Amino acid sequence: MQSTRSAPSPSRRTGGASPGGPRTARRVLDMGVRLNAVCPGLTETGMLESFMQGAGNPDKLREAYRRAIPIGRLGKPDDISGAVVFLLSDDAEFITGRVLSVSGGLTMHG
């Protein structure tokens, strides 16, 4: 039996953090797919380091970022991968249609 459903457009496939995310998550549930997104905050990567170097005063910028993050440090790549591993695990089998901010509290409201 072949599905009559079309694949999500490229813009929708990466739309977990967009308004279409929950709608797409509902659409793929009957296929046994849970759809979630991880939104990393400021994370110590080569890309961030290059950006800070280009900003002129990387130490001052790094300290400003550190102060802005409630946990008090920049993220580490393992922080992000840990969130992904959790969402892929059986411990998250009842979670779908969510956006998980891994930002050290930077995106908290209130």
CORWO-V322262 format. One record per residue. RES is the residue in one small letter. PSI is psi in degrees with one decimal (999 if undefined). Layout:
RES|PSI, RES|PSI
This chain:
m|135.1, q|140.1, s|142.3, t|-1.5, r|141.8, s|154.8, a|148.0, p|146.4, s|159.1, p|-37.6, s|-26.5, r|-30.5, r|-30.7, t|16.8, g|24.1, g|-31.2, a|2.6, s|168.4, p|-24.6, g|-11.5, g|-55.7, p|-36.5, r|-43.3, t|-40.1, a|-41.1, r|-39.2, r|-31.4, v|-4.9, l|-40.7, d|-8.1, m|5.2, g|21.1, v|128.3, r|134.3, l|116.9, n|166.3, a|147.5, v|125.3, c|102.0, p|145.9, g|-158.2, l|115.9, t|137.3, e|93.5, t|168.2, g|-35.5, m|-45.2, l|-41.0, e|-43.9, s|-42.0, f|-46.8, m|-37.9, q|-39.3, g|-16.8, a|-10.1, g|-46.3, n|78.5, p|-35.1, d|-41.1, k|-41.9, l|-44.2, r|-43.7, e|-39.0, a|-42.8, y|-45.7, r|-42.8, r|-30.9, a|-22.3, i|118.3, p|-35.0, i|-20.8, g|17.9, r|160.4, l|156.2, g|161.6, k|150.4, p|-35.9, d|-26.9, d|-40.8, i|-47.8, s|-32.8, g|-39.5, a|-40.9, v|-44.8, v|-41.9, f|-49.5, l|-25.8, l|-11.1, s|166.2, d|-24.8, d|-20.4, a|19.1, e|-13.4, f|15.7, i|126.6, t|153.7, g|20.8, r|153.8, v|120.8, l|113.2, s|122.2, v|80.2, s|12.5, g|19.8, g|0.4, l|-32.3, t|12.7, m|147.5, h|140.6, g|999
